[in-house]
Amino acid sequence: MQFRNRSIVLSALDPAVRELKRLWRQDDGQDLVEYGLLVFLIALAAIASMKGLASSISTVFRSAATSLTTTS
């Protein structure tokens, strides 16, 4: 019984599998995907560096605020 249900599911997925195979062979739009990945990696690097920069800026302002409150 379980195997019959599996074959029904696999036969229902057959058109989707064929379409994915066709898309895999087709290379139109490949450059767009590569540019998208490149933009994603640059954005990821920018976010990572911003976190470090934000921490440094926060430390500087915290130090300045402490200096101002202790001098007053």
TIMAR-549960 format. One line per 5 residues: number of its first residue (from 1); their letters; for each residue x, y, z of C-alpha. Coordinates in Angstrom, 3 decimals. Layout:
BEGIN
NUM	A	X/Y/Z  ...
//
This chain:
BEGIN
1	MQFRN	0.000/0.000/0.000  2.753/2.396/0.905  4.592/1.729/-2.364  1.533/2.512/-4.465  1.201/5.921/-2.823
6	RSIVL	4.852/6.574/-3.495  4.454/5.817/-7.195  1.467/8.165/-7.360  3.524/10.951/-5.809  6.462/10.288/-8.120
11	SALDP	4.245/10.274/-11.190  2.693/13.568/-10.060  6.168/15.074/-9.729  7.294/13.837/-13.156  6.353/17.023/-15.081
16	AVREL	8.128/19.161/-12.489  11.245/17.000/-12.692  11.256/17.246/-16.491  10.930/21.038/-16.281  13.793/21.273/-13.783
21	KRLWR	15.996/19.151/-16.055  15.168/21.412/-18.999  15.975/24.516/-16.995  19.232/22.960/-15.776  20.394/22.391/-19.360
26	QDDGQ	19.310/25.829/-20.502  21.934/28.502/-19.846  19.891/31.612/-20.658  19.903/33.973/-17.707  22.986/32.369/-16.214
31	DLVEY	24.810/35.709/-16.156  21.967/37.278/-14.207  22.257/34.596/-11.538  26.014/35.121/-11.314  25.567/38.868/-10.912
36	GLLVF	22.916/38.237/-8.269  25.296/35.999/-6.332  28.035/38.600/-6.611  25.736/41.337/-5.287  24.686/39.035/-2.448
41	LIALA	28.301/38.342/-1.452  29.191/42.040/-1.555  26.146/42.866/0.569  27.081/40.123/3.027  30.621/41.496/3.340
46	AIASM	29.267/45.034/3.803  26.892/43.892/6.546  29.681/42.041/8.332  31.981/45.056/8.181  29.185/47.406/9.288
51	KGLAS	28.669/45.369/12.451  32.334/45.792/13.349  32.233/49.469/12.469  29.066/50.007/14.513  30.725/48.411/17.530
56	SISTV	33.759/50.693/17.176  31.621/53.811/16.774  29.533/52.821/19.789  32.684/52.433/21.878  33.948/55.871/20.818
61	FRSAA	30.649/57.574/21.660  30.371/55.718/24.955  33.878/56.840/25.854  33.069/60.435/24.868  29.856/60.376/26.912
66	TSLTT	31.706/59.036/29.939  34.352/61.733/29.559  31.692/64.447/29.328  29.756/63.242/32.374  32.846/62.860/34.560
71	TS	34.189/66.312/33.623  30.949/68.147/34.376
//
